[in-house]
Amino acid sequence: QGRDRAASEAFWRARTAEIDQPTRIVSLLPSDPRADSPADREGQGEYRCVFTVEETRRLADLARHCDVTLNTLMQAAWAVLLRQHGGQDTVAFGTTVSGRPAELPGVEHRLGLFINTLPVILTPNPAMPVADWLRTVQHRNLDLREHEHTPLADIQHWSGQTASGDAGGALFDSLLVFESYPVAEALRQGSPDGLRFSPVVGYERTSYPLTIAIMPGDRLELHHRYDRAHVAGPAVLRVAGHLRRLLLAMADAPDLPLGALSVLDGIDRGRILGAWNRQEPMDATPLPRLFEAQAARTPDANAVIAGTRSLSYAELNRLANRLAHRMRALGVAPGVPVAVMLERTEVLPTGLLAILKAGGAYVPLDPEYPTDRVAYMLADSRAALVLTQRSLLPRLPTGEGLRILALDDPALDLESCPDHDPRPVNRAEDAAYVIYTSGSTGRPKGVVIEHRNASALIDWALRIYRPEQLQGVLASTSVCFDLSVWEFFVTLSAGGHVVMADNALSLPDLPARDRVRLINTVPSAIAGLLRSGGIPPGVRTVNLAGEPLAQSLVDELYAAGIADVYDLYGPSEDTTYSTVTRREPGGRANIGRPIAGTQGYVLDGDLNPVPLGVVGELYLGGSGLARG
């Protein structure tokens, strides 16, 4: 009483304004999957982390060196851990204060519970050295002392957030308690002769899902008490290990920036950086050579089926060769972009192969795109030539310097061109195609994929897909989307045939629908086919990508007789697919593991690998990584 309420309100309003959302570490930790009954989720658990005498001394030396208290060290470390686990720049957690300031007259003679819980709100700066961070936390704690009498309910009210019953409080769900009452030692030292004191074990409950009690002494102890209804014991054990390693890392390197601190132990680091992300050599053969080798092996096999027409491997190769020779005569060479706008018939794979055989990189244009988007892509890619058909000429922008090559123009005289394989000119690092994505700024962004990137994708696919799965692949994706790369080039490198379609939903109307064995599309399209009864009985494998894949849809596909459902993920910048998993009936949604030749790392905001079970951002590397 008698304290300046207005000043405290101003202080706490300013401090709580620093945080834009509550800090919920418990919501990031899994509950116990073994807790099958409500009784398994009741009560409180505890895990005690005990430091050695030597480790305790190192922590005390760090606090002494930085002129801070051990409590400050613990708070500083917990704030860093919360940032690493949750990704928040500013974090909050609770702490308890005695409520008995020494400057209050007669405080030592007053009876009653004065303890108060307060939010500690901190913003760990990843560039700040450990020692400076500790001093910063100490100074903020000193500022707080003038307002530590303020009820938590008032602070929450001023913050604009009210308490939520499911996690202990509105601003935070974890509490740090520094046990600085050496009662047992005082009793032992001051006991009369013949009077003995025995320890009494008690279990304290708090309204917070996770409470860490700090017990100073020759061997520092951290008691992690948790509510089983909100968090599992194994998760608490991991967090306790992370906090222990973080504290010791701070003690060992007080000049190290906070962003360089890691809570990983050697085993986890080895698994994440090594065992789970092995680098292996992948095929880097330029795409034309892969197709030509297959055409030599199976010249009479069907390569493309479009409506009632079909081309064998030998026929497709000869047509592409003639066009490639013509384009070379027009100046197409390695590194030269060639735009392509063709109808979805056999001419489309013919044109793509011809551009690659000539040495160029194809830039796909969808006939349905607005003219201004097409004009932008042509200008941005600096395409030297546009390969198209006369029926599509009205869809192209007009302008000086735009060279048009119409496949159905009699003046092209392809019959007079050689039909043998052109002399190989491409290197593995030459551009194969340029895919335009929407771009983060709203303007299309060109992604340059090299031959070795696409060849690595094919190499992986041929390792996990059986030849019979690739015998008939539906080519239903717009050539402007990178799923089409898988449909065309994986199939034509495996000896299978491509069944052309305007889109996936047109499959039931295709004359060759019963030749399809694999569908490569997005979940919404396969769901439409499934519910309309449009999936032919010959389809045994489904690749799904581009959208979240619900387990209910997976179960429906297996119930309909599909043998294999693959869930694939990857951005265009990593050549179509980066991760894969074969989804199981009744399983759980996940994106699987990196494909062969790809490395996937889950990193925090400071680009450090996060521990197992901790949220981060997925970073990709390896053979599929695009040029830019």
VOMAR-163497 format. One record per atom (N, C-alpha, C): x, y, z. Coordinates in steps of 0.05 Angstrom, whole numbers, plus 5000, padded with zeros to 4 digits. Example, Ala and Ser with C-alpha at 12.3 -4.5 7.8 and 13.67 -1.06 7.14 Angstrom:
% residues 2
526448865156524649105156526449345156525749555142527349795143525850015157
This chain:
% residues 628
501749765000500050005000501850255000500750464991502250714990504150734967504350524951506050534928504750694906506350804887505350964866504050794844501450754846500050574827500250684798500050944795500151054768502951004755505051034771507750974760508050684752506950504769507150224763505550144739503150274736501550214712503050304687504250534688505750634665508150444659509450354680511750174676510849914663508749794673507949534663506649554636505249774631504149804604506349824583508449964590510749994571512149724568512549584590514049324588512349114573509849094578508248884565507748964535508049214528507749294500510049184483512249094496514548994482513948714469511948574479511448304470508848304454508848184430506448194413504747954415505747744429504147504432505147354457503447194470504347044493506546844485508146774505510146574501509146304512508746114494507545864502509445634495511445584512513245364506511845094508509945074526508544814530507044734505505844924491504344864467506144754445508744804448510644704428511644424435511044324459511944074468509743864466510343624457508243424454507243314480504643234480503643094503504542804501504042654522505042374523503242194506504242084484502541904468501741654482503141584503502541334518500341374538499541624542497441684561494741624549493841374552491441284538488841344553489041384579486641434595486941704609484741824617484842084632486642064656486741834669488341814693491341854687492141774663494941794655495742094652493842264648494342544644493842714668493542584691492942734716495542764732495442954750497642994769500043144757502143144774504443304767506943124767508643164748511243024747513543214754515743094759518143254766520643114755522443284743525043184735527143364747529143244760531243404773533743384757534743614750537343634736539443734756541443574762543443634782546143684768547243914773549843984762552043884781554343824770556643744786557743984801559443924820560744144835562344314816563744194798565344344779563544514761561444404751559644554734558344784749557644734774556444954791558445174795560945104799563045304802563345474777563245344753563545494728561245694725558845614732556545804730556846034750557745964774558146174794560346374785562446264773564546434763563546624742561846524724560746694703559046914715557346854734555647054747557447264761559447164774561247354789562747524769563747414747565247564727563547784715560947734711559147924699557748104719558348054745557148204767554148184766553147944764550247894764549647674784547147634791546347414809545947154793546046934808545446684795542646674784540746804798538046824788537946964761539447174758539547314732540647134711542746984717543846794697541746594688540146494707538146294700535946424682535146664689533146794673534146864645536646944644537747014618537946764600538746544611538846294596536146194587534146214605531446114599530246284576530746544577529746724555530946644528533546584528534846494503533646234493533146054512532045794504529145824493527645994506524846044496524946164468526846344463527046454436527846234416529746064423530545854405528345654399526745594419524645394416522145504402521445754408518945864397519246044374521646154369522046334347521146614352520346684377519546954383521947124389521947374379524147554385524047644414521647704424521247774452519647564466520547474489519347254503518547344531516747184543515847244570515646984586516347004611515946784630515446904658514546744676514046844703516346804722516346974742518246934764516847024790517846924812516747004838518547184853517347374868518847554885517747534913519447594933518647554960516447754969516447984956514448194964515148324990517648285000518448405025520948575020520648805008523048975002524249075028526949075030528349155054527749435062527149605042526649895049523949945061522249735062519549775074519849755104519149965120519549965149517949745162519349595180518149385195517349135180518349105156517548875139518148605152520348605168521148345180519348255203517648435212515748375234512948315224512548325198509848285187509447995180507047895187506347615181504647605156504747375142503147335119504747275094503347195073504547125048504747375030507147465025507547705008508547624980508947374975510147284949508347374926509547474905508147564881509347434856507747384836508647284810508647514790510847544776511147764757512047654730511347794708512447714682515247824678517047664668519647754659519547754629519947994617519648024588522348114577523547954560526247994550526447954520528248094508528748074479531748004475532347744474535147664469536047754441538247904441539347994416541447794406541047664384542847454376545747554371546047814366548747924362550148004387548747994410549848094435551447874449553847934458555447734473554047644498554647404507553347294531553647484555556147584560556647744583554948004583554748124560553048374558550148304562549248074552546447994556545847954585547647834600547147794629546848064643548548254636548448514649545848654641544948624616542448744608540048634624540048374628537848254643537948354672540348374683540648474711539548754713540148924694539149204695536149214693534949044676532049034674530748934699532048754712530948654738531048874759533149034759533349254778531049454773530549504748528349694741525649584751525349324750522849194758522349214788524549234804524249224833522349434844522349664831520649884841517649824837517049614821514249564815513549274819515049134836514648844840512148784858511048994870508648954887506148934870506248994844503849014828502648734824500048704829498848444825498948354795499348094791499547994764496948044748494648024762492148074748492048354736493048544751493148814740494948834716497248704718499148714695497848594670496548364674495248244651493048414640491548544657489448724648490648964632492749074642494049304628495249214601496048964600497248864575495248814553492648824561490548774541489948484538491148314555490648024553489747924580487747744579486747634603487747354606487647254631488646984636487046774622488446574611487146354598487446104616485245974620485245754639486745514631487545484605488745234597491745234600493045454606495945454607497045634628495445704648496545844671496546144670496546274648496546564647496546654618496046914615495747024588498447074575500347164590502947244579504947024576504746814593506746604593505546354605506946134601506045874612508345734627510545874632512745754647513545944669514445834691515145984715517845904725519546104732522146054745522046144774522745964792522646024820525445984831526646194843529246174855528946124885529645884894529345814922531745914938531446154949533746274963533246284993531946075004531346065032532845825044535145865056536745645066535745555093533145455094531945385120533245145132533644935116534744685127537444735139539244885126541844935136541745095162539945285163539645455188538645285211536845095206535944925227538144745237539844645219541944465227544044625244544644865236546645015250545645125277543145185279542045305303540545125321540544855316538944675332540244625359538644615381539644555407540744265408542444205429543443935432541143745435541443515421539443305424537043335406536843565392534543605375535343555346533943375333534543305305532243385287533043455262531043525242531343325219529143215211529043025188527743165164528643105140527443225117524643135112522943315104520243255097519943315067519143115052518843155024516043255017515943475003513343594996513243634966510843644955510443694927508843944923510144144911508844394907507344394880505044504880503444534856503244824849503344884823502945154813500845144792499845374784497845384763499145394735501745354734503145374709503945094699503645034673504344774663507244694668509044884669511844824673513045024693514144924715515445084735518244974739520245154738523045074743523845204769524345034789525345134815528345114815529745334821532645354821533645324850535145114855536145054882539145104883540045334894542945384895544245204916546845174914548345014932550944924919552444744933554944654921554444504895552044384893551244244868548544364861548644554842546144684833544144474823541644514832539444344823537244504809536244394788533944514774531644304775529544374789527244194791525144274771524644114751522744164730520044034737518144184746515544074754513544144732512043944724510343974701507643844705505643954692502943854692502643644670502043394677501843184658499543224638497643384645495443444627496343604603498643744605499443924584502043844570503743694584506343634572507243354582508743224564509742954571512442964584512942764600515542754614517942744596517942594574520242594556520842864544518743024539519143294528520443464548519643444574520843604595523743524598524343264596527043164598528843294577527743314552529343434531529843734536527743874545528044164551530144204574530044024594531944044616534744014606535143824588537743784576538644014560536844134545537544374529538344604547536944644569537544864587540244814600540844574608543444514620545644564601545444474576547544524556547844814550545644964549545745244544547245394566546645334591548045464613551045414612551745164607554645094607556045224583554545244560555745384537556145674543554345804557554746084565557046114584557445924602559645944621562345904606562345744586564845684572565645904553563746064543564346274523562746524528563446674549561946924555562047134534564047114515564247314494562847224468561646984469560246884445557547024441556847094416554147204412551947004418549747104428547546924435546646754411546746864387545846714364547646484357550046474368551846244363551646024383549946064404549645854424547945624414548745384420547245154411546644974434544244854434543544664456543744374446544744334422545044064412547443924426547043664432549343514441550643384417552843244421554343134399552842924383551142764397549642554384547642674365546042864375543942994358545243144335547443284340548743434319549743244297550843014306551742824286549542704269547242654282544942554267543842754247543543004257542343214240544143284217546643324222548443424202549743194185549742954196551042734183549242514174548342354193546842104187544342164171542942374178540342434164540742604139543042694134543542874111546042794096546242544090548642444076548742564048551042644040551442744012552342513995551042473973551742253955551842353926553542233910553742323882551142243867550242433850547842383834548542413805546942273788547442293759547142583750549042673734548942953723548842953693548042733681547942713651545942913640546643073620544643263609542143113599539843243601537343113595537142983568538143103546537842973520539242703519541542683533543042433532541442213546540042273567538442073581536241973563534842153549532742073531533841913508536042003496537141863473538041583480539141543504539941283513537441093515535241203526532841043528531740973501531741173483530741123455532340913441534940893447536540683435535840413446535040403472534340153485531640043476529640233474526940153468525840323445526940303421526140483399523140453391522040213393519340163384517240193405518040233430516040263451514640533449512140543458510740803458512041003477512441243467513541453484511441663491509741733473507641933477505041843465502941873481500241813471498642073475497442173453495842413454493242363438491142333453488642263440488841983428488341963402488541703388491241673374492941873376495541873363497741783383499841673373502141593390504741623374506841653389509541663378511241453393512841303378514741133391517141293399518941163414521441303422523041383398523141213378524741273354523441513339520841503336519441723322519741993336519341983363519642233378522542333376524442163377527242243375527842373348526842253327527342363300526042643297523542673306522242923303523743143319524443073343525943263360528643333348529943133336532543183324532343383301530343353283530043533261529643823270527843853290527344113300529844233314531344063328533744153342535844253322536144113300538044193279537144463268534544503264533544763253534144983273533744933298534145153318537145213322538845013319541745073320542545253297541345203274541945373251540945663256539045693274537945963280539446093304541545953314543246073334542745973363540945773366540545663393543045503401543945563425546445443436546245433466548145303480548045293509547745573521545945593540545445843554543446023540542445943516540546103502537646023510536046203521533346133528531446143504529745943502527845923480525045883493523246073488520546053499518945853483517145713496515545513483512645543492510845583472507945583476506645403456505945163465504844953448502344833460500744713443498344573452499144313466497344213483498043973498497443713481499143693460499043453443501843343442502343163423505043043421507143253413506243493403508143693396509543813420508243803443509443933467512043793476511943523482514543393489516543403466515543403441517443423419518943693420517443903424518744173426520644193449519844093472521644113496524243963490524043723480526443563474528243703453526943813433528443953412530044183422528844343440530344573451532744473467532344263483534544153499536744033481535943893460537843773442539443993427538144213421539544433408541544573427541244523452543044643472541744863489539344943481538145163495536745083521535545283534533945253558531145333552529145163557526445233550525145403571523545593562522045773580519045723574517645573590514845503584512945743587511145763567509045973568506345823565504545883583501845753581500045923563498745793543496945943525494746083540494146003565491946133580492946373595495546423596496546653610495646913597495247133613494647393601497047483585496447643564498547733546500747893561499948063581501948223594503848043611502847823622504547643637506547503618505547423595507247303575509447493565508647743561510547953552512647993573511847993599513848033620515847793621514847553619516547313620518447313596517547393573519247403549521547603553520747833563522748043567524747973589523647863611525347803634527247573628526347373613528047143607529947203584529447413569530947483545531047253525528647143522528446913503529247003475530946843462531846913435529846823414528046643421526246523401523746433416521446423402519046313413518146083395518045843406517145613392514145573397512445583376509545583380508245453356505545503354503945413331502345643321501545633295500145853283497545923298496245723309493645763323494045923348496445933359497046073384498246353380498846423355500146683350498546923362495846923361494447153373494947183403495846973416496346983445499047093453500747143433503347243437503347553434504947693450505047983447506448053421505748283411507148383386509348563394511448563379513648743385516048683367517648883364519948853346522048673360523348513344525448343354524548073364521948023365520947773375520947563352522747373354522947173333521046943338519446873319517446663322518146423304517946183315518345943300515845773304514045763284511545613285512045333274511545133290512044853282510444773257508044873255506344793232506544983208508645143207509045323185510545163163509345133139510644973118513345083110513745343115516445453108518645353126517845233148519945133166521444893154520044733137521244523121522944333139521744223160523244053178524043793164522543703143523243453130526043463118526943703112529643723100531843723120531243723146533243733167534143453174536643413183537543153191535943043214535642773216534142663238535942503258538542533255540342393274540742573298541742453320542242613344544242833339543643083347545543293344548043243361550243363353552643333369552143453397552743293418552243393445553943643451552543843462553944103468553544183497551644063511550944153538552944033559553444193579554844103602552844073625553643943646551843893668550844153681552544353680551844613694550444803675549844733651548344903633545344903641544045133635541145153642539544963624537544833636535744653621533044793617532044933637529545063634529345283655527445463651526845683669523845673676523245623701520545613711519845873725517645993718516846243731514846183753515546273777513846253800512446513805510546523824509046773828510846993839512946913855514747113866513647243891515347303910514447413936513447703932514247833911513348113906510848133889509847903880507447903863508147893834510647943827511547933799512747653794512347533771513547273765516547283769517647063780520447043784521546793770523546823754524646603739526646443755526246183756528045993770529545833749532145853749533845723729534645453739533845243726534544963733536644863713538744753724540844643707540344353700541744253680541443973672542043783696544143843711544843663733542743663755541243883758539043893777536843703769536043723744533843543734534743253733537243213725538242933724538342803751538942963772538942853799536142773807534142933799531342853805530642593791531442563766530942313752532342073765534842123772536441913785534941813810534041993827532541913851530041763844528441863824525941733817526341453808528441403792528941143781529840943803530641053826531440883848529040783864526940943866524740863884522240773869521940843843519540763828520240523811518540313812519040073796518340133767519539993749519040043720516040023713514639833725511739813719510140043728511040183749509640423759509840653738512040653723512540873704511740803675510340583672509640493645507640693631505740793646503940993635503441213655504641453649504441673668502741893655500741983670499042193660500542463661500642593638501942863636499643063635498843153659496543333661497243603672499643643681500443893693501344093672500544343675501544553657504544553657505644583633508544583630509844813644508245003653509345233668509745163698508844923706509244833734511144603734512844593755515044403754514244113758511744053766510943773766511043653739510843823718510943723690513743613684515843713697518543613693518643313700517443253723517442973731515842803711513542903703511742743685513142683659514442873647515742833621518342683623520242793638523042703636523642453653522242423675522642163690521441933673519141973662517841763646519441693621520441903607521841853582524741753586525641763611528241653618528041373629525541283633525041023645523840823625523340913601522140733581519140713582517840893598514940893599513741073578511141093578509841273558508241493573508241723561506841963572504141973559501941993575499242023565498442313568498142453546497642743547494742793554494343003572491643083580491743383584489443513579489243803584489443863613488343693630488543713659487743443671488143423697487643163710484743073709482943273710480043203711479043103684480643133663479843033636480642743632481842623652482742343649480542153641478142163653476041963645475241973616475742203602474942233574477142163555479542083564481742033546481441753533481941733508481841473495483841273507486141373517488241203529488141193559485741253571485541263600486440993613485840773600486540513612489540453610491040633596494040593594495440733617493940893633495241043655495640863679498040873690498740723714499440903737500241153731501041333753499941613747498841733768497842013766499542183784500442403773502242593788500742863788499542933811497843173811497643283839495743463843495243593870492943453883492743463910490643323925487843403916487343653911484643743903483743613877485643573858484943453833484343153836486043013851485542723855482942683871482342863889479842843904477442863886477543043866475443073847475142823830477342713821477242463805476142233822476942223846476142003864473142003868472042233874469242253881467342243857468542283834466842253809467241983797468841813810469341543798471041553773472641763771474241803746476941683746477741533767480441413767480241133754481541093731481340833718482540603736481540363732482540143749485440083746486640163723489440103719491340273735490340493746492140673761492740543788495340513793496240383818497840563836498940783825500640963840499741253837499741393859498941673858501041843872502142043858503942243869502342493875502542593900501042833907502943043918502643283909504343503917502943763913504143983923503044253918501044353937499744173953497744243972498044053996497044134020496943954043495343704036496243474044494943224039493743114064491043114065489643024089489642714090489842614115489942324118487342194109485142344111482542234102482542174072483842344056484042304028485942064022488042034037489841804034488241544038486741544059485141304066483141234044481941444032479941404011481341283986483741373980485241273957485940983960486840903984487440623988484940453988482740563998480240413997479240373969480040553951479240533923481040353906483040233919484740043905487440143897488140393903490840493897492840353914495140273902497140113916499140283931499840513920501940683932501040973929501041113952500541403953503041543963504241703946506641853954505942143960506942243982506642523989509342653984509342843966511842973957511743273963513943383971514143673977516643783964516444033955518844163946518244413930519844623933519544863917520844843890520045013872521345013845524345053847525145213867528045273871529745033878528344803884529844563890529044333871528344413847527744223825525444023832523144133835520643993836520143863863521743663871521243513896523743513913523243553939525443563959525143343979522643273987522243064007520042883996520042634007518042433999517442254022514942164022514141944040511941784027511941534031509741364023507741364046505441494042503441514063502141244067501541194092500340934099497440964106495840754102493040764111492840804141491240984150490941034178493341164191495141274175497641394186497241684194499441824196499442104203500742274181499742514178500842694158503742774164505442754144508242844146509342874118511443014115512643054089515042874084515642694103517642494099520442594102522242474086525142534088526142644061528442774062529542874037530042654017529542713991530142513971533142483967534042273954536842233949538142473936540442553946541842793936540943053948538943053965537943303978538443294007539243514019539543544047537443744058536243674080534243844092534943894121535044154128535744234156533544414167532744354191530844534205532544714223532444984217534145174230532545384244533845504265532445724279533045994264532246204276532646474264535546554261537346414276540146474274541646274257540146114242541145914224542645684238541845634263542945404277540945174275541944924273540044694273538544684300535944644298534344634323534344344333533944314359533744044370531343894360531343634364529043474356526543564370524343584354521843664366521443964368523344124360523144414362522444534335520644734335519744854311521945024299522245014273524245184259523345214230525145314213524545344185526245134169525045024148526444814133528144954112530744884112532644974092533544724076533844764050534444544032537044594017538444384012540944403996541344143981543444133965544043893951543943913921543643683908543843663879541543803864539343853877537043973864536944273865538744393881538644683886539144843860537245013854537245163829539545373828540145463804542145663801541245933813538645993810537646243821534946313809
